Amino acid sequence: MTAVVRTRAELAAARAAAQGSVAVVMTMGALHEGHATLLREARKHGDFVLATIFVNPLQFGPNEDLARYPRTFEADLAVCEREGVDLVFAPTPEVMYPYGQPEVTVHPGPLGAVLEGAVRPGHFAGVLTVVNKLLRLTRPDAAFFGEKDYQQLTLIRAMARDLEHDAEIVGVPTVREPDGLALSSRNRYLSEDEHETALALSRALRAGAARHTPAEVLAAATAELAGLDVDYLALRGADLSEDPVSGPARLLVAARVGTTRLIDNLPVDLVTSGAADRTEEN
Ligand code: PAF
């Protein structure tokens, strides 16, 4: 049976009573199979699984979809029940931000200003501020985040390291539809035709990930994105450092399909061009 708490005092009491290791999954609700996978991973690692459901106003820009962001609490609770979540913390904005808009927020550093951060100014400060607060309030041993939001995951790892959080930050691979589309709460806005168009993102990533030099990776991915309203296609190091040459890297894409903005990414193994030539020959 999943218990639901909404205030800090209720959370503190439930957290104090939790036995063994605590695993947390932070969400904004509208739970889908991707979230269910995070909850299952948390269940494997933790004796006590805590999910948070909070649509964080701080991470939405003035022209973004805060008002129309899906709110499906009863269905979310059913997912939590099914996945054996022990406790759901579902605060209101007033509980999370009792003094209104916070004056002090977590600065994401240079990585917060590129890729998603370039298109969504202030977004990562909003994400890190709420994740920082939720880590303090829930005090988990481990916190689980999807690789679908790879830049968010990378920044949360950096914040946990730099701000001395004890929780282990665990990344969980992206869950996809059978046709390749990465699961996202925003997919529900896509018409059938738009869903078909959106498949170009995962196709582009797969085409790129099959190549081994940066130029080939980007060329193969770009070819699949023709005609799409692309915000960025970027090849970065696994830690999102610029201009990776060899080793584990990440290919990331963001594009608009109709009025819906989608992001996706895949790991890529880069080899230096001489070694790539030899790989092709074999
Ligand atoms: O990935 C999300 O759903 C949100 O950005 C998070 C981590 C729950 C913070 O609001």
Residues whose N, C-alpha, C, O or C-beta is under 5 A from the ligand:
A	BS01	PAF	M26 T27 M28 F54 N56 V127 V130
